[in-house]
Amino acid sequence: MDCRVLSVQSHVVRGYVGNKSASFPLQVLGFEVDTINSVQFSNHTGYEHWKGQVLTADELHVLYEGIKLNNVNQYDYVLTGYTRDDSFLDMVVDIVQELKRANPNLVYVCDPVLGDNGAMYVPENLLPIYRCKVVPAADIITPNQFEAELLTGRNISSEKDAVEVMNLLHSMGPDTVVITSSDLPSPLGDQYLVALGSQKRVTADGTMVTQQIRMDIPRVDAVFVGTGDLFAAMLLAWTHLHPDNLKMACEKTVSVLCHVIKRTITYAKEVAGPNRRPSPAQLELRMVQSKADIEDPAIVVNAVVL
Amino acid sequence: MECRVLSIQSHVVRGYVGNKSASFPLQVLGFEVDSINSVQFSNHTGYSHWKGQVLTADELHVLYEGIKLNNVNHYDYVLTGYTRDTSFLEMVVDIVQELKRANPNLVYVCDPVLGDHGSMYVPQNLHPVYKNKVVPVADIITPNQFEAELLTGKNISTEKDAVEVMDLLHKMGPDTVVITSSDLPPRLGDRFLVSFGSQRILMPDGTRKTQRIRIEVPKVDAVFVGTGDLFAAMLLAWTHHYPTDLKTACEKTFSVMHHVIQRTISYAHGKITAKKFFYICVCMA
């Protein structure tokens, strides 16, 4: 497999978010991963302290120019996630558009990180950029419910709403949409959360079909950081390997997340000790230890085709 | 295995040098790798063009401070390689010393990158910093012949010289020394190059024993970048698994190198052949 990804995300010295969360799993699966680090921080911002430096839009451009001058600006995928700066995001879109001119088959996988649980945690001025520039250039997006509602201006109170919102998102650009989490009630009970997916594709005879799925995912009582980044990276990998089968791609992706999270919470509880809440440091994803699950995930969640 | 490495090396967007060369292999072997990127460049400096940004000694300190403030400045290994800046290198030594106070068993694996084939390719003022500050705190070093000669002030013309130089390097600090390449004549013929290793071990009865090895590796007719970084990382890994058996650790390390290089040269030749064919077609047209 000769598949090259350009991933533009954060770097943390310690732990697994951004490029640290995405690179190793993709490399384990055989992808060539070129990484532009949008920041370099000591650790993620859920710890008590964090320190480091950010990359400016100009510096991002300079790095891309280096790649371009050597005539190696050819990619099969671009992957982006959490960004805080509007000019940086604009520059990312410019780069994606240029890379798509160089390779029209390029797939842009975008996690449109805006917020969660009803509140934005990036500057408000990023919303119009995602809506008007980023999402239209994207091929696969992984919003949570809040982000899907923000991007479309529509509320999701039922599965029917979710399907309509995913169709609206398709009409904005991406052929593949996964709503990674929602507060819709699961048929399996309140120990589960509901995720949904939708993929538009053209069949052999030229007709357009849409496959929609729902997944009921076991909840875990802890805050994990970097799981969204791992999700987007693994969705990239598994849609690459199963391009016309969103059900299979999502089952593999979600299963990897389940294995990594289970290993992580088990370890965290062990090191924290009985009756103590694990710290952010202890809850860092057990990525390296999950190599076998990343390579060949046992399916532990089934997707229901709607 | 719960083993945490702090690796302070370059980052390139594309390709495999510095931290890009060291991280993935170590992670595949189950090590937790914390990486501080000393620079971020588009690619290594062997290409026609390269662009990017460097980290200052102060910025390095700031990143370390973040780790320290969270009380997670506990490492089993530190790994460093190519550096161009003396104040950066001095900050690295300060960090290593502090980490060793926190964990006296910490092993510092250092590739003392100074130059090759008779000339330096880092600023000259790094030489005294390596000699007087870095090598004395290192536990494992991977100099090439030129670097071993520079650090000790002794020439290597024979195997006996190599052994003496490695003993001198032991005296300076590190208990494990691997001279990663030399121009000494190989016994297997001129399609090979000769490397040496030396490891001082403390025996149960309190005496010191030194194991010395010679390895002859097949030469490959190409210039590879990042192989030294891969070597140091894999030597870290295999000495971790074979702490008192340098022979096995080196056999594993050099074998990894061989496999990666073979795969790389085969792939590259495939590409070159295709390109040559294209040029031939154009000329004929």
Boltz contact constraints between the chains, C-beta under 6 A:
constraints:
  - contact:
      token1: [A, 13]
      token2: [B, 34]
      max_distance: 6.0
  - contact:
      token1: [A, 13]
      token2: [B, 36]
      max_distance: 6.0
  - contact:
      token1: [A, 13]
      token2: [B, 63]
      max_distance: 6.0
  - contact:
      token1: [A, 14]
      token2: [B, 34]
      max_distance: 6.0
  - contact:
      token1: [A, 24]
      token2: [B, 27]
      max_distance: 6.0
  - contact:
      token1: [A, 27]
      token2: [B, 24]
      max_distance: 6.0
  - contact:
      token1: [A, 34]
      token2: [B, 13]
      max_distance: 6.0
  - contact:
      token1: [A, 34]
      token2: [B, 14]
      max_distance: 6.0
  - contact:
      token1: [A, 36]
      token2: [B, 13]
      max_distance: 6.0
  - contact:
      token1: [A, 37]
      token2: [B, 40]
      max_distance: 6.0
  - contact:
      token1: [A, 40]
      token2: [B, 37]
      max_distance: 6.0
  - contact:
      token1: [A, 42]
      token2: [B, 63]
      max_distance: 6.0
  - contact:
      token1: [A, 42]
      token2: [B, 66]
      max_distance: 6.0
  - contact:
      token1: [A, 42]
      token2: [B, 67]
      max_distance: 6.0
  - contact:
      token1: [A, 47]
      token2: [B, 70]
      max_distance: 6.0
  - contact:
      token1: [A, 49]
      token2: [B, 66]
      max_distance: 6.0
  - contact:
      token1: [A, 49]
      token2: [B, 69]
      max_distance: 6.0
  - contact:
      token1: [A, 49]
      token2: [B, 70]
      max_distance: 6.0
  - contact:
      token1: [A, 50]
      token2: [B, 66]
      max_distance: 6.0
  - contact:
      token1: [A, 51]
      token2: [B, 62]
      max_distance: 6.0
  - contact:
      token1: [A, 51]
      token2: [B, 65]
      max_distance: 6.0
  - contact:
      token1: [A, 51]
      token2: [B, 66]
      max_distance: 6.0
  - contact:
      token1: [A, 52]
      token2: [B, 63]
      max_distance: 6.0
  - contact:
      token1: [A, 53]
      token2: [B, 59]
      max_distance: 6.0
  - contact:
      token1: [A, 59]
      token2: [B, 53]
      max_distance: 6.0
  - contact:
      token1: [A, 62]
      token2: [B, 51]
      max_distance: 6.0
  - contact:
      token1: [A, 63]
      token2: [B, 13]
      max_distance: 6.0
  - contact:
      token1: [A, 63]
      token2: [B, 42]
      max_distance: 6.0
  - contact:
      token1: [A, 63]
      token2: [B, 52]
      max_distance: 6.0
  - contact:
      token1: [A, 65]
      token2: [B, 51]
      max_distance: 6.0
  - contact:
      token1: [A, 66]
      token2: [B, 42]
      max_distance: 6.0
  - contact:
      token1: [A, 66]
      token2: [B, 49]
      max_distance: 6.0
  - contact:
      token1: [A, 66]
      token2: [B, 50]
      max_distance: 6.0
  - contact:
      token1: [A, 66]
      token2: [B, 51]
      max_distance: 6.0
  - contact:
      token1: [A, 67]
      token2: [B, 42]
      max_distance: 6.0
  - contact:
      token1: [A, 69]
      token2: [B, 49]
      max_distance: 6.0
  - contact:
      token1: [A, 70]
      token2: [B, 47]
      max_distance: 6.0
  - contact:
      token1: [A, 70]
      token2: [B, 48]
      max_distance: 6.0
  - contact:
      token1: [A, 70]
      token2: [B, 49]
      max_distance: 6.0
  - contact:
      token1: [A, 281]
      token2: [B, 72]
      max_distance: 6.0
  - contact:
      token1: [A, 288]
      token2: [B, 27]
      max_distance: 6.0
  - contact:
      token1: [A, 288]
      token2: [B, 30]
      max_distance: 6.0
